[in-house]
Amino acid sequence: MEMPLGEVLDRFTILKLKMERIRESSIILEYETYKKAIEEYKMKGINIKQDWVDKLYEVNGKIWDLEFDIRKGKEGELGLEEVGRRAIAIRNLNSIRVNIKNKISEETGIGFKDIKKDHASS
């Protein structure tokens, strides 16, 4: 089964962020794999809107920024109130991310909608 376009674009933008922010050579191969998958969709005549890529890149960048200090174990420095604020912001951004991927599925007919029921990010 082929990976849905929304997932490919989402992972592609996350890998682009990793390449820019971490700069590990091991990421390049995975990035190129997703870049190739995007090209394969284009060869099939699928119109991939730059707006989709830009929006996913932006929202994933914001999520990364909010999670960075938490992932580094700096909760004590941030304080529980700030960690909670960031968790709510991340949840809201993930909702936007899911909506972008759902829009891609709707507009292309590729993949399935991600439906969140009784979930904080729905």
Jmol script that loads the backbone (N, CA, C; Angstrom):
load data "model"
ATOM      1  N   MET A   1       0.834  -1.174   0.000  1.00  0.00           N
ATOM      2  CA  MET A   1       0.000   0.000   0.000  1.00  0.00           C
ATOM      3  C   MET A   1       0.883   1.244   0.000  1.00  0.00           C
ATOM      4  N   GLU A   2       0.539   2.157  -0.842  1.00  0.00           N
ATOM      5  CA  GLU A   2       1.259   3.414  -0.977  1.00  0.00           C
ATOM      6  C   GLU A   2       0.937   4.337   0.195  1.00  0.00           C
ATOM      7  N   MET A   3       1.923   5.071   0.671  1.00  0.00           N
ATOM      8  CA  MET A   3       1.693   6.012   1.772  1.00  0.00           C
ATOM      9  C   MET A   3       0.865   7.191   1.250  1.00  0.00           C
ATOM     10  N   PRO A   4      -0.165   7.591   1.994  1.00  0.00           N
ATOM     11  CA  PRO A   4      -0.991   8.724   1.563  1.00  0.00           C
ATOM     12  C   PRO A   4      -0.149   9.993   1.400  1.00  0.00           C
ATOM     13  N   LEU A   5      -0.532  10.809   0.430  1.00  0.00           N
ATOM     14  CA  LEU A   5       0.217  12.018   0.109  1.00  0.00           C
ATOM     15  C   LEU A   5       0.357  12.943   1.323  1.00  0.00           C
ATOM     16  N   GLY A   6      -0.703  13.100   2.101  1.00  0.00           N
ATOM     17  CA  GLY A   6      -0.625  13.965   3.281  1.00  0.00           C
ATOM     18  C   GLY A   6       0.457  13.520   4.246  1.00  0.00           C
ATOM     19  N   GLU A   7       0.580  12.205   4.433  1.00  0.00           N
ATOM     20  CA  GLU A   7       1.622  11.670   5.312  1.00  0.00           C
ATOM     21  C   GLU A   7       3.012  11.895   4.720  1.00  0.00           C
ATOM     22  N   VAL A   8       3.121  11.702   3.412  1.00  0.00           N
ATOM     23  CA  VAL A   8       4.415  11.919   2.747  1.00  0.00           C
ATOM     24  C   VAL A   8       4.855  13.372   2.921  1.00  0.00           C
ATOM     25  N   LEU A   9       3.937  14.305   2.670  1.00  0.00           N
ATOM     26  CA  LEU A   9       4.280  15.726   2.784  1.00  0.00           C
ATOM     27  C   LEU A   9       4.593  16.108   4.232  1.00  0.00           C
ATOM     28  N   ASP A  10       3.843  15.543   5.175  1.00  0.00           N
ATOM     29  CA  ASP A  10       4.079  15.821   6.582  1.00  0.00           C
ATOM     30  C   ASP A  10       5.483  15.361   6.984  1.00  0.00           C
ATOM     31  N   ARG A  11       5.814  14.142   6.663  1.00  0.00           N
ATOM     32  CA  ARG A  11       7.130  13.602   7.021  1.00  0.00           C
ATOM     33  C   ARG A  11       8.249  14.341   6.283  1.00  0.00           C
ATOM     34  N   PHE A  12       7.987  14.713   5.028  1.00  0.00           N
ATOM     35  CA  PHE A  12       8.964  15.463   4.239  1.00  0.00           C
ATOM     36  C   PHE A  12       9.303  16.789   4.931  1.00  0.00           C
ATOM     37  N   THR A  13       8.266  17.497   5.399  1.00  0.00           N
ATOM     38  CA  THR A  13       8.524  18.796   6.037  1.00  0.00           C
ATOM     39  C   THR A  13       9.228  18.624   7.383  1.00  0.00           C
ATOM     40  N   ILE A  14       8.900  17.571   8.113  1.00  0.00           N
ATOM     41  CA  ILE A  14       9.593  17.302   9.375  1.00  0.00           C
ATOM     42  C   ILE A  14      11.071  17.006   9.108  1.00  0.00           C
ATOM     43  N   LEU A  15      11.344  16.227   8.079  1.00  0.00           N
ATOM     44  CA  LEU A  15      12.734  15.915   7.743  1.00  0.00           C
ATOM     45  C   LEU A  15      13.484  17.158   7.272  1.00  0.00           C
ATOM     46  N   LYS A  16      12.786  18.036   6.557  1.00  0.00           N
ATOM     47  CA  LYS A  16      13.415  19.288   6.137  1.00  0.00           C
ATOM     48  C   LYS A  16      13.813  20.104   7.365  1.00  0.00           C
ATOM     49  N   LEU A  17      12.931  20.167   8.346  1.00  0.00           N
ATOM     50  CA  LEU A  17      13.253  20.862   9.594  1.00  0.00           C
ATOM     51  C   LEU A  17      14.444  20.214  10.292  1.00  0.00           C
ATOM     52  N   LYS A  18      14.474  18.882  10.328  1.00  0.00           N
ATOM     53  CA  LYS A  18      15.590  18.183  10.957  1.00  0.00           C
ATOM     54  C   LYS A  18      16.904  18.506  10.245  1.00  0.00           C
ATOM     55  N   MET A  19      16.863  18.536   8.913  1.00  0.00           N
ATOM     56  CA  MET A  19      18.085  18.844   8.167  1.00  0.00           C
ATOM     57  C   MET A  19      18.573  20.251   8.486  1.00  0.00           C
ATOM     58  N   GLU A  20      17.656  21.183   8.627  1.00  0.00           N
ATOM     59  CA  GLU A  20      18.018  22.570   8.904  1.00  0.00           C
ATOM     60  C   GLU A  20      18.476  22.777  10.345  1.00  0.00           C
ATOM     61  N   ARG A  21      17.887  22.040  11.262  1.00  0.00           N
ATOM     62  CA  ARG A  21      18.119  22.314  12.677  1.00  0.00           C
ATOM     63  C   ARG A  21      19.098  21.356  13.344  1.00  0.00           C
ATOM     64  N   ILE A  22      19.167  20.128  12.877  1.00  0.00           N
ATOM     65  CA  ILE A  22      20.055  19.142  13.495  1.00  0.00           C
ATOM     66  C   ILE A  22      21.316  18.942  12.662  1.00  0.00           C
ATOM     67  N   ARG A  23      21.141  18.936  11.361  1.00  0.00           N
ATOM     68  CA  ARG A  23      22.246  18.800  10.403  1.00  0.00           C
ATOM     69  C   ARG A  23      22.999  17.479  10.538  1.00  0.00           C
ATOM     70  N   GLU A  24      22.258  16.393  10.681  1.00  0.00           N
ATOM     71  CA  GLU A  24      22.871  15.065  10.692  1.00  0.00           C
ATOM     72  C   GLU A  24      22.793  14.486   9.290  1.00  0.00           C
ATOM     73  N   SER A  25      23.876  13.936   8.837  1.00  0.00           N
ATOM     74  CA  SER A  25      23.928  13.404   7.477  1.00  0.00           C
ATOM     75  C   SER A  25      22.987  12.217   7.285  1.00  0.00           C
ATOM     76  N   SER A  26      22.671  11.494   8.358  1.00  0.00           N
ATOM     77  CA  SER A  26      21.797  10.326   8.240  1.00  0.00           C
ATOM     78  C   SER A  26      20.377  10.708   7.822  1.00  0.00           C
ATOM     79  N   ILE A  27      19.992  11.942   8.030  1.00  0.00           N
ATOM     80  CA  ILE A  27      18.650  12.403   7.695  1.00  0.00           C
ATOM     81  C   ILE A  27      18.489  12.588   6.189  1.00  0.00           C
ATOM     82  N   ILE A  28      19.582  12.873   5.506  1.00  0.00           N
ATOM     83  CA  ILE A  28      19.528  13.196   4.081  1.00  0.00           C
ATOM     84  C   ILE A  28      18.915  12.065   3.268  1.00  0.00           C
ATOM     85  N   LEU A  29      19.294  10.826   3.531  1.00  0.00           N
ATOM     86  CA  LEU A  29      18.768   9.690   2.769  1.00  0.00           C
ATOM     87  C   LEU A  29      17.257   9.571   2.934  1.00  0.00           C
ATOM     88  N   GLU A  30      16.780   9.695   4.158  1.00  0.00           N
ATOM     89  CA  GLU A  30      15.339   9.615   4.396  1.00  0.00           C
ATOM     90  C   GLU A  30      14.618  10.780   3.715  1.00  0.00           C
ATOM     91  N   TYR A  31      15.190  11.983   3.801  1.00  0.00           N
ATOM     92  CA  TYR A  31      14.625  13.164   3.142  1.00  0.00           C
ATOM     93  C   TYR A  31      14.517  12.929   1.640  1.00  0.00           C
ATOM     94  N   GLU A  32      15.568  12.405   1.050  1.00  0.00           N
ATOM     95  CA  GLU A  32      15.580  12.141  -0.400  1.00  0.00           C
ATOM     96  C   GLU A  32      14.534  11.090  -0.779  1.00  0.00           C
ATOM     97  N   THR A  33      14.302  10.118   0.105  1.00  0.00           N
ATOM     98  CA  THR A  33      13.291   9.091  -0.146  1.00  0.00           C
ATOM     99  C   THR A  33      11.902   9.722  -0.242  1.00  0.00           C
ATOM    100  N   TYR A  34      11.596  10.634   0.679  1.00  0.00           N
ATOM    101  CA  TYR A  34      10.293  11.300   0.650  1.00  0.00           C
ATOM    102  C   TYR A  34      10.199  12.281  -0.516  1.00  0.00           C
ATOM    103  N   LYS A  35      11.293  12.918  -0.849  1.00  0.00           N
ATOM    104  CA  LYS A  35      11.323  13.813  -2.006  1.00  0.00           C
ATOM    105  C   LYS A  35      11.011  13.022  -3.287  1.00  0.00           C
ATOM    106  N   LYS A  36      11.569  11.819  -3.377  1.00  0.00           N
ATOM    107  CA  LYS A  36      11.320  10.943  -4.525  1.00  0.00           C
ATOM    108  C   LYS A  36       9.846  10.519  -4.552  1.00  0.00           C
ATOM    109  N   ALA A  37       9.272  10.217  -3.399  1.00  0.00           N
ATOM    110  CA  ALA A  37       7.854   9.836  -3.338  1.00  0.00           C
ATOM    111  C   ALA A  37       6.964  10.972  -3.818  1.00  0.00           C
ATOM    112  N   ILE A  38       7.332  12.202  -3.487  1.00  0.00           N
ATOM    113  CA  ILE A  38       6.578  13.367  -3.956  1.00  0.00           C
ATOM    114  C   ILE A  38       6.665  13.466  -5.470  1.00  0.00           C
ATOM    115  N   GLU A  39       7.859  13.264  -6.006  1.00  0.00           N
ATOM    116  CA  GLU A  39       8.037  13.299  -7.468  1.00  0.00           C
ATOM    117  C   GLU A  39       7.223  12.203  -8.152  1.00  0.00           C
ATOM    118  N   GLU A  40       7.131  11.036  -7.524  1.00  0.00           N
ATOM    119  CA  GLU A  40       6.328   9.947  -8.094  1.00  0.00           C
ATOM    120  C   GLU A  40       4.849  10.332  -8.150  1.00  0.00           C
ATOM    121  N   TYR A  41       4.368  11.003  -7.120  1.00  0.00           N
ATOM    122  CA  TYR A  41       2.984  11.492  -7.151  1.00  0.00           C
ATOM    123  C   TYR A  41       2.799  12.489  -8.288  1.00  0.00           C
ATOM    124  N   LYS A  42       3.766  13.381  -8.474  1.00  0.00           N
ATOM    125  CA  LYS A  42       3.683  14.370  -9.554  1.00  0.00           C
ATOM    126  C   LYS A  42       3.666  13.686 -10.917  1.00  0.00           C
ATOM    127  N   MET A  43       4.476  12.628 -11.070  1.00  0.00           N
ATOM    128  CA  MET A  43       4.521  11.902 -12.348  1.00  0.00           C
ATOM    129  C   MET A  43       3.193  11.215 -12.650  1.00  0.00           C
ATOM    130  N   LYS A  44       2.423  10.926 -11.601  1.00  0.00           N
ATOM    131  CA  LYS A  44       1.101  10.324 -11.774  1.00  0.00           C
ATOM    132  C   LYS A  44       0.037  11.374 -12.084  1.00  0.00           C
ATOM    133  N   GLY A  45       0.464  12.627 -12.166  1.00  0.00           N
ATOM    134  CA  GLY A  45      -0.465  13.698 -12.487  1.00  0.00           C
ATOM    135  C   GLY A  45      -1.140  14.335 -11.282  1.00  0.00           C
ATOM    136  N   ILE A  46      -0.645  14.044 -10.088  1.00  0.00           N
ATOM    137  CA  ILE A  46      -1.215  14.625  -8.878  1.00  0.00           C
ATOM    138  C   ILE A  46      -0.641  16.028  -8.698  1.00  0.00           C
ATOM    139  N   ASN A  47      -1.539  17.000  -8.575  1.00  0.00           N
ATOM    140  CA  ASN A  47      -1.120  18.381  -8.352  1.00  0.00           C
ATOM    141  C   ASN A  47      -0.819  18.575  -6.869  1.00  0.00           C
ATOM    142  N   ILE A  48       0.435  18.798  -6.564  1.00  0.00           N
ATOM    143  CA  ILE A  48       0.846  19.012  -5.178  1.00  0.00           C
ATOM    144  C   ILE A  48       1.012  20.512  -4.985  1.00  0.00           C
ATOM    145  N   LYS A  49       0.135  21.069  -4.180  1.00  0.00           N
ATOM    146  CA  LYS A  49       0.136  22.510  -3.967  1.00  0.00           C
ATOM    147  C   LYS A  49       1.256  22.906  -3.007  1.00  0.00           C
ATOM    148  N   GLN A  50       2.012  23.897  -3.399  1.00  0.00           N
ATOM    149  CA  GLN A  50       3.084  24.392  -2.539  1.00  0.00           C
ATOM    150  C   GLN A  50       2.533  24.896  -1.216  1.00  0.00           C
ATOM    151  N   ASP A  51       1.307  25.393  -1.237  1.00  0.00           N
ATOM    152  CA  ASP A  51       0.651  25.883  -0.030  1.00  0.00           C
ATOM    153  C   ASP A  51       0.549  24.781   1.031  1.00  0.00           C
ATOM    154  N   TRP A  52       0.266  23.545   0.603  1.00  0.00           N
ATOM    155  CA  TRP A  52       0.189  22.421   1.541  1.00  0.00           C
ATOM    156  C   TRP A  52       1.532  22.225   2.231  1.00  0.00           C
ATOM    157  N   VAL A  53       2.587  22.205   1.418  1.00  0.00           N
ATOM    158  CA  VAL A  53       3.936  21.991   1.941  1.00  0.00           C
ATOM    159  C   VAL A  53       4.309  23.131   2.891  1.00  0.00           C
ATOM    160  N   ASP A  54       4.032  24.364   2.466  1.00  0.00           N
ATOM    161  CA  ASP A  54       4.371  25.527   3.289  1.00  0.00           C
ATOM    162  C   ASP A  54       3.647  25.505   4.625  1.00  0.00           C
ATOM    163  N   LYS A  55       2.356  25.177   4.607  1.00  0.00           N
ATOM    164  CA  LYS A  55       1.582  25.162   5.851  1.00  0.00           C
ATOM    165  C   LYS A  55       2.046  24.047   6.785  1.00  0.00           C
ATOM    166  N   LEU A  56       2.325  22.858   6.234  1.00  0.00           N
ATOM    167  CA  LEU A  56       2.822  21.769   7.074  1.00  0.00           C
ATOM    168  C   LEU A  56       4.196  22.105   7.647  1.00  0.00           C
ATOM    169  N   TYR A  57       5.039  22.712   6.838  1.00  0.00           N
ATOM    170  CA  TYR A  57       6.369  23.115   7.299  1.00  0.00           C
ATOM    171  C   TYR A  57       6.237  24.122   8.449  1.00  0.00           C
ATOM    172  N   GLU A  58       5.350  25.088   8.278  1.00  0.00           N
ATOM    173  CA  GLU A  58       5.156  26.114   9.302  1.00  0.00           C
ATOM    174  C   GLU A  58       4.630  25.521  10.607  1.00  0.00           C
ATOM    175  N   VAL A  59       3.575  24.700  10.523  1.00  0.00           N
ATOM    176  CA  VAL A  59       2.992  24.143  11.744  1.00  0.00           C
ATOM    177  C   VAL A  59       3.952  23.169  12.417  1.00  0.00           C
ATOM    178  N   ASN A  60       4.661  22.360  11.642  1.00  0.00           N
ATOM    179  CA  ASN A  60       5.639  21.438  12.239  1.00  0.00           C
ATOM    180  C   ASN A  60       6.801  22.204  12.870  1.00  0.00           C
ATOM    181  N   GLY A  61       7.183  23.325  12.288  1.00  0.00           N
ATOM    182  CA  GLY A  61       8.223  24.164  12.880  1.00  0.00           C
ATOM    183  C   GLY A  61       7.785  24.744  14.213  1.00  0.00           C
ATOM    184  N   LYS A  62       6.534  25.180  14.285  1.00  0.00           N
ATOM    185  CA  LYS A  62       6.016  25.728  15.538  1.00  0.00           C
ATOM    186  C   LYS A  62       5.944  24.644  16.618  1.00  0.00           C
ATOM    187  N   ILE A  63       5.512  23.451  16.224  1.00  0.00           N
ATOM    188  CA  ILE A  63       5.470  22.336  17.177  1.00  0.00           C
ATOM    189  C   ILE A  63       6.881  22.034  17.676  1.00  0.00           C
ATOM    190  N   TRP A  64       7.821  21.981  16.760  1.00  0.00           N
ATOM    191  CA  TRP A  64       9.223  21.720  17.126  1.00  0.00           C
ATOM    192  C   TRP A  64       9.700  22.752  18.148  1.00  0.00           C
ATOM    193  N   ASP A  65       9.430  24.036  17.866  1.00  0.00           N
ATOM    194  CA  ASP A  65       9.883  25.095  18.760  1.00  0.00           C
ATOM    195  C   ASP A  65       9.290  24.932  20.161  1.00  0.00           C
ATOM    196  N   LEU A  66       8.018  24.587  20.233  1.00  0.00           N
ATOM    197  CA  LEU A  66       7.366  24.425  21.534  1.00  0.00           C
ATOM    198  C   LEU A  66       7.872  23.199  22.296  1.00  0.00           C
ATOM    199  N   GLU A  67       8.204  22.138  21.562  1.00  0.00           N
ATOM    200  CA  GLU A  67       8.642  20.894  22.199  1.00  0.00           C
ATOM    201  C   GLU A  67      10.122  20.876  22.557  1.00  0.00           C
ATOM    202  N   PHE A  68      10.901  21.738  21.956  1.00  0.00           N
ATOM    203  CA  PHE A  68      12.359  21.641  22.051  1.00  0.00           C
ATOM    204  C   PHE A  68      12.865  21.557  23.489  1.00  0.00           C
ATOM    205  N   ASP A  69      12.532  22.530  24.316  1.00  0.00           N
ATOM    206  CA  ASP A  69      13.038  22.539  25.694  1.00  0.00           C
ATOM    207  C   ASP A  69      12.461  21.397  26.523  1.00  0.00           C
ATOM    208  N   ILE A  70      11.223  21.030  26.231  1.00  0.00           N
ATOM    209  CA  ILE A  70      10.608  19.912  26.958  1.00  0.00           C
ATOM    210  C   ILE A  70      11.362  18.623  26.646  1.00  0.00           C
ATOM    211  N   ARG A  71      11.682  18.418  25.378  1.00  0.00           N
ATOM    212  CA  ARG A  71      12.410  17.209  24.983  1.00  0.00           C
ATOM    213  C   ARG A  71      13.815  17.171  25.559  1.00  0.00           C
ATOM    214  N   LYS A  72      14.375  18.319  25.826  1.00  0.00           N
ATOM    215  CA  LYS A  72      15.722  18.392  26.400  1.00  0.00           C
ATOM    216  C   LYS A  72      15.697  18.248  27.915  1.00  0.00           C
ATOM    217  N   GLY A  73      14.506  17.990  28.477  1.00  0.00           N
ATOM    218  CA  GLY A  73      14.399  17.762  29.907  1.00  0.00           C
ATOM    219  C   GLY A  73      14.471  19.030  30.738  1.00  0.00           C
ATOM    220  N   LYS A  74      14.055  20.134  30.175  1.00  0.00           N
ATOM    221  CA  LYS A  74      14.137  21.414  30.887  1.00  0.00           C
ATOM    222  C   LYS A  74      12.813  21.818  31.530  1.00  0.00           C
ATOM    223  N   GLU A  75      11.984  20.827  31.877  1.00  0.00           N
ATOM    224  CA  GLU A  75      10.693  21.144  32.493  1.00  0.00           C
ATOM    225  C   GLU A  75      10.867  21.951  33.768  1.00  0.00           C
ATOM    226  N   GLY A  76      11.878  21.609  34.554  1.00  0.00           N
ATOM    227  CA  GLY A  76      12.130  22.307  35.801  1.00  0.00           C
ATOM    228  C   GLY A  76      12.430  23.777  35.596  1.00  0.00           C
ATOM    229  N   GLU A  77      13.189  24.077  34.540  1.00  0.00           N
ATOM    230  CA  GLU A  77      13.515  25.472  34.229  1.00  0.00           C
ATOM    231  C   GLU A  77      12.287  26.219  33.711  1.00  0.00           C
ATOM    232  N   LEU A  78      11.460  25.525  32.953  1.00  0.00           N
ATOM    233  CA  LEU A  78      10.284  26.161  32.360  1.00  0.00           C
ATOM    234  C   LEU A  78       9.179  26.383  33.384  1.00  0.00           C
ATOM    235  N   GLY A  79       9.036  25.456  34.288  1.00  0.00           N
ATOM    236  CA  GLY A  79       7.932  25.497  35.243  1.00  0.00           C
ATOM    237  C   GLY A  79       6.725  24.766  34.679  1.00  0.00           C
ATOM    238  N   LEU A  80       5.930  24.198  35.569  1.00  0.00           N
ATOM    239  CA  LEU A  80       4.777  23.404  35.141  1.00  0.00           C
ATOM    240  C   LEU A  80       3.745  24.223  34.376  1.00  0.00           C
ATOM    241  N   GLU A  81       3.573  25.473  34.743  1.00  0.00           N
ATOM    242  CA  GLU A  81       2.606  26.322  34.036  1.00  0.00           C
ATOM    243  C   GLU A  81       3.010  26.502  32.573  1.00  0.00           C
ATOM    244  N   GLU A  82       4.285  26.738  32.329  1.00  0.00           N
ATOM    245  CA  GLU A  82       4.772  26.908  30.956  1.00  0.00           C
ATOM    246  C   GLU A  82       4.696  25.597  30.182  1.00  0.00           C
ATOM    247  N   VAL A  83       5.031  24.491  30.835  1.00  0.00           N
ATOM    248  CA  VAL A  83       4.921  23.178  30.172  1.00  0.00           C
ATOM    249  C   VAL A  83       3.466  22.923  29.779  1.00  0.00           C
ATOM    250  N   GLY A  84       2.541  23.228  30.674  1.00  0.00           N
ATOM    251  CA  GLY A  84       1.116  23.063  30.376  1.00  0.00           C
ATOM    252  C   GLY A  84       0.663  23.962  29.241  1.00  0.00           C
ATOM    253  N   ARG A  85       1.125  25.205  29.249  1.00  0.00           N
ATOM    254  CA  ARG A  85       0.781  26.141  28.174  1.00  0.00           C
ATOM    255  C   ARG A  85       1.270  25.612  26.835  1.00  0.00           C
ATOM    256  N   ARG A  86       2.492  25.095  26.843  1.00  0.00           N
ATOM    257  CA  ARG A  86       3.057  24.555  25.603  1.00  0.00           C
ATOM    258  C   ARG A  86       2.299  23.300  25.153  1.00  0.00           C
ATOM    259  N   ALA A  87       1.917  22.466  26.103  1.00  0.00           N
ATOM    260  CA  ALA A  87       1.171  21.245  25.753  1.00  0.00           C
ATOM    261  C   ALA A  87      -0.152  21.601  25.069  1.00  0.00           C
ATOM    262  N   ILE A  88      -0.832  22.606  25.570  1.00  0.00           N
ATOM    263  CA  ILE A  88      -2.095  23.038  24.952  1.00  0.00           C
ATOM    264  C   ILE A  88      -1.832  23.620  23.568  1.00  0.00           C
ATOM    265  N   ALA A  89      -0.778  24.416  23.437  1.00  0.00           N
ATOM    266  CA  ALA A  89      -0.441  24.990  22.128  1.00  0.00           C
ATOM    267  C   ALA A  89      -0.082  23.890  21.125  1.00  0.00           C
ATOM    268  N   ILE A  90       0.660  22.883  21.581  1.00  0.00           N
ATOM    269  CA  ILE A  90       1.026  21.754  20.712  1.00  0.00           C
ATOM    270  C   ILE A  90      -0.222  20.996  20.281  1.00  0.00           C
ATOM    271  N   ARG A  91      -1.136  20.758  21.217  1.00  0.00           N
ATOM    272  CA  ARG A  91      -2.398  20.087  20.882  1.00  0.00           C
ATOM    273  C   ARG A  91      -3.150  20.865  19.809  1.00  0.00           C
ATOM    274  N   ASN A  92      -3.221  22.182  19.960  1.00  0.00           N
ATOM    275  CA  ASN A  92      -3.930  23.011  18.985  1.00  0.00           C
ATOM    276  C   ASN A  92      -3.238  22.995  17.624  1.00  0.00           C
ATOM    277  N   LEU A  93      -1.928  23.032  17.626  1.00  0.00           N
ATOM    278  CA  LEU A  93      -1.181  22.966  16.372  1.00  0.00           C
ATOM    279  C   LEU A  93      -1.337  21.601  15.703  1.00  0.00           C
ATOM    280  N   ASN A  94      -1.380  20.543  16.504  1.00  0.00           N
ATOM    281  CA  ASN A  94      -1.598  19.208  15.927  1.00  0.00           C
ATOM    282  C   ASN A  94      -2.970  19.115  15.270  1.00  0.00           C
ATOM    283  N   SER A  95      -3.949  19.808  15.819  1.00  0.00           N
ATOM    284  CA  SER A  95      -5.273  19.845  15.210  1.00  0.00           C
ATOM    285  C   SER A  95      -5.197  20.516  13.835  1.00  0.00           C
ATOM    286  N   ILE A  96      -4.457  21.594  13.741  1.00  0.00           N
ATOM    287  CA  ILE A  96      -4.262  22.281  12.462  1.00  0.00           C
ATOM    288  C   ILE A  96      -3.551  21.358  11.483  1.00  0.00           C
ATOM    289  N   ARG A  97      -2.537  20.657  11.964  1.00  0.00           N
ATOM    290  CA  ARG A  97      -1.768  19.715  11.138  1.00  0.00           C
ATOM    291  C   ARG A  97      -2.667  18.615  10.576  1.00  0.00           C
ATOM    292  N   VAL A  98      -3.507  18.043  11.418  1.00  0.00           N
ATOM    293  CA  VAL A  98      -4.441  16.998  10.979  1.00  0.00           C
ATOM    294  C   VAL A  98      -5.402  17.569   9.930  1.00  0.00           C
ATOM    295  N   ASN A  99      -5.874  18.780  10.146  1.00  0.00           N
ATOM    296  CA  ASN A  99      -6.793  19.400   9.187  1.00  0.00           C
ATOM    297  C   ASN A  99      -6.133  19.628   7.828  1.00  0.00           C
ATOM    298  N   ILE A 100      -4.870  20.012   7.822  1.00  0.00           N
ATOM    299  CA  ILE A 100      -4.143  20.196   6.557  1.00  0.00           C
ATOM    300  C   ILE A 100      -4.037  18.855   5.830  1.00  0.00           C
ATOM    301  N   LYS A 101      -3.660  17.821   6.565  1.00  0.00           N
ATOM    302  CA  LYS A 101      -3.524  16.494   5.933  1.00  0.00           C
ATOM    303  C   LYS A 101      -4.881  15.992   5.437  1.00  0.00           C
ATOM    304  N   ASN A 102      -5.940  16.270   6.187  1.00  0.00           N
ATOM    305  CA  ASN A 102      -7.276  15.875   5.734  1.00  0.00           C
ATOM    306  C   ASN A 102      -7.678  16.627   4.464  1.00  0.00           C
ATOM    307  N   LYS A 103      -7.324  17.895   4.392  1.00  0.00           N
ATOM    308  CA  LYS A 103      -7.624  18.681   3.195  1.00  0.00           C
ATOM    309  C   LYS A 103      -6.908  18.096   1.985  1.00  0.00           C
ATOM    310  N   ILE A 104      -5.669  17.676   2.179  1.00  0.00           N
ATOM    311  CA  ILE A 104      -4.911  17.054   1.100  1.00  0.00           C
ATOM    312  C   ILE A 104      -5.618  15.780   0.633  1.00  0.00           C
ATOM    313  N   SER A 105      -6.064  14.965   1.578  1.00  0.00           N
ATOM    314  CA  SER A 105      -6.786  13.727   1.230  1.00  0.00           C
ATOM    315  C   SER A 105      -8.076  14.036   0.480  1.00  0.00           C
ATOM    316  N   GLU A 106      -8.816  15.040   0.961  1.00  0.00           N
ATOM    317  CA  GLU A 106     -10.072  15.419   0.314  1.00  0.00           C
ATOM    318  C   GLU A 106      -9.840  15.913  -1.111  1.00  0.00           C
ATOM    319  N   GLU A 107      -8.860  16.784  -1.287  1.00  0.00           N
ATOM    320  CA  GLU A 107      -8.633  17.400  -2.593  1.00  0.00           C
ATOM    321  C   GLU A 107      -8.012  16.453  -3.610  1.00  0.00           C
ATOM    322  N   THR A 108      -7.245  15.471  -3.138  1.00  0.00           N
ATOM    323  CA  THR A 108      -6.585  14.557  -4.076  1.00  0.00           C
ATOM    324  C   THR A 108      -7.300  13.210  -4.189  1.00  0.00           C
ATOM    325  N   GLY A 109      -8.111  12.883  -3.181  1.00  0.00           N
ATOM    326  CA  GLY A 109      -8.740  11.565  -3.161  1.00  0.00           C
ATOM    327  C   GLY A 109      -7.767  10.465  -2.780  1.00  0.00           C
ATOM    328  N   ILE A 110      -6.622  10.839  -2.239  1.00  0.00           N
ATOM    329  CA  ILE A 110      -5.589   9.875  -1.856  1.00  0.00           C
ATOM    330  C   ILE A 110      -5.541   9.772  -0.337  1.00  0.00           C
ATOM    331  N   GLY A 111      -5.699   8.565   0.172  1.00  0.00           N
ATOM    332  CA  GLY A 111      -5.642   8.350   1.607  1.00  0.00           C
ATOM    333  C   GLY A 111      -7.009   8.511   2.242  1.00  0.00           C
ATOM    334  N   PHE A 112      -7.014   8.558   3.548  1.00  0.00           N
ATOM    335  CA  PHE A 112      -8.247   8.652   4.314  1.00  0.00           C
ATOM    336  C   PHE A 112      -8.159   9.836   5.254  1.00  0.00           C
ATOM    337  N   LYS A 113      -9.332  10.361   5.606  1.00  0.00           N
ATOM    338  CA  LYS A 113      -9.373  11.424   6.594  1.00  0.00           C
ATOM    339  C   LYS A 113      -8.997  10.854   7.957  1.00  0.00           C
ATOM    340  N   ASP A 114      -8.259  11.619   8.689  1.00  0.00           N
ATOM    341  CA  ASP A 114      -7.896  11.276  10.058  1.00  0.00           C
ATOM    342  C   ASP A 114      -8.984  11.878  10.942  1.00  0.00           C
ATOM    343  N   ILE A 115      -9.837  11.030  11.470  1.00  0.00           N
ATOM    344  CA  ILE A 115     -10.958  11.508  12.275  1.00  0.00           C
ATOM    345  C   ILE A 115     -10.645  11.254  13.730  1.00  0.00           C
ATOM    346  N   LYS A 116     -10.647  12.341  14.497  1.00  0.00           N
ATOM    347  CA  LYS A 116     -10.393  12.252  15.933  1.00  0.00           C
ATOM    348  C   LYS A 116     -11.719  12.443  16.650  1.00  0.00           C
ATOM    349  N   LYS A 117     -12.135  11.454  17.407  1.00  0.00           N
ATOM    350  CA  LYS A 117     -13.376  11.533  18.167  1.00  0.00           C
ATOM    351  C   LYS A 117     -13.026  11.447  19.649  1.00  0.00           C
ATOM    352  N   ASP A 118     -13.596  12.350  20.418  1.00  0.00           N
ATOM    353  CA  ASP A 118     -13.297  12.420  21.844  1.00  0.00           C
ATOM    354  C   ASP A 118     -11.782  12.491  22.078  1.00  0.00           C
ATOM    355  N   HIS A 119     -11.124  13.294  21.260  1.00  0.00           N
ATOM    356  CA  HIS A 119      -9.692  13.469  21.335  1.00  0.00           C
ATOM    357  C   HIS A 119      -9.394  14.948  21.479  1.00  0.00           C
ATOM    358  N   ALA A 120      -8.452  15.289  22.284  1.00  0.00           N
ATOM    359  CA  ALA A 120      -8.158  16.699  22.575  1.00  0.00           C
ATOM    360  C   ALA A 120      -7.796  17.520  21.337  1.00  0.00           C
ATOM    361  N   SER A 121      -7.239  16.907  20.309  1.00  0.00           N
ATOM    362  CA  SER A 121      -6.832  17.674  19.131  1.00  0.00           C
ATOM    363  C   SER A 121      -7.887  17.707  18.043  1.00  0.00           C
ATOM    364  N   SER A 122      -9.109  17.232  18.343  1.00  0.00           N
ATOM    365  CA  SER A 122     -10.147  17.240  17.306  1.00  0.00           C
ATOM    366  C   SER A 122     -10.933  18.528  17.309  1.00  0.00           C
TER     367      SER A 122
END
end "model"
wireframe off; spacefill off
backbone 0.3
color backbone group
